[in-house]
């Protein structure tokens, strides 16, 4: 496994493999890897000849007062995990090599996808995501790129960007990987105190409850949403950022629950903001 920091070296390495007829898979990450990331690596290993994992905590997707400086980092641990998974290359650039100029060309996502859910209270976040993913695609030259369903809004925005900007990349989404008690795996889970960690299971429990309501015939989005909010608010210290129900394909509003539906929520415990979602077919 080779570790590359320089974008030009990474591009040259990828271009040589592409010219050799090898299918390249890219798993973009911010590091501090968990089983959710590794499941994407295994899917990439299954579908591609060459697997690249990028590790880059992207400063332009963090807003003022967010956790960029304290975001967990452990590159040596990550490299050990990726070596065991048979990854071919790790792209781990420095911030200066990714953003060498003071002024940076940005990729603007469509407002209809950006300005809701996580984008509503994190202005500029998804612009940072689309910009860095565009750069990673141009540097790593993947045929396929692998994203987790836990970041459902991000995955939809990246899919839209790929279509709109004609990137020759197929986006593959991997299912959410959960702890035994249902909590979605996240690098930010490490922030939680033991008490907060226990309380955080309400995210998945509220999603399952909502799915059960829908399966029993409830079709009014507002009633399902209110039931979720009521359950979450019973947990001391849970601060709801959003609870939403959208069309899973384009995040459009629903007058009636039908088709493929995305149940999504974000909740804070102390200073830690957690997200989760569930797809329901009606």
Steps between C-alpha positions, in 0.01 A plus 500: 500500500637837396429825688503814287477860622564695180196550270709486181666175607159356585362600160800351318467175698129474420545590134755219456255247641215635291712472184577142596127428482446469875169612651567747783278530808525797737376513859515863619532534879608747765681222686455362851359198324230269635312198370277721286801623302648151480176358360534750213862394450390136474231590248759688296737204523223275370407720204832657395853395405669783690378660823599847617393640838537873555552632851454874523326709764366763265506846665265669253205280597522607864332820614612746764475346846477143367735217589772523233785542749385222732374258233657163594813413303723191519673439168724215614198309632311564178791378288522178702130434442524572127809283459304206642215569255731476200473864392737589217556869572417758764483863398569708811572856386581803711261796496756719323533255212123479452440874534827674406340831403333746733202521265345168403264409217192347662236260375152622595237229562137564399304688764212252487725227636731712712275731699324241715589240760873535577542793261239715673708560811843442345527767228777424252547144623392327182684749282811382683401138442435536126821698455723247672328201337548663158869538576527141622334375182742700284802389702417132558320441166258236633257299291289445811472694827350360819291700749305396810122526522535653848588826325197469274480868407869508414467193279206652310687828449808317371285293263342819368840663456629199306202518264509877456876530449536179296752330725568150360451351847241255624382572856443193716323536835564267792250422773521653847711290737372503857614411848316205663257744667421671169711816525638585156879476494665840476845641568329758722359234734832520684391842631208352695517442874373158617170662603464684167592183313212315664255784432606520134329168424175699484590605145466150359211410730303800373571402140378145563190631672429727201546211259258294705240779488533515122482122465176507702349744254588853611544718190502852647864625523424752777355233730800272454738790556318608818516146637876494443546838665294392799715191554827692470389782730436248777877442518661751734764711328401411142496817289327449165661666200251356251261212441395476136311274261582539130487327166815288515599570140506881497414623853175652378218566747231235541131572536444129547741224599546284191776357283853491641509723806796632699451541874787719620602674820780683675521526879757651734615352827718753677733635229466192277270510199390161367309418183312189391242396245288212380360417158140379489325360193125560486 
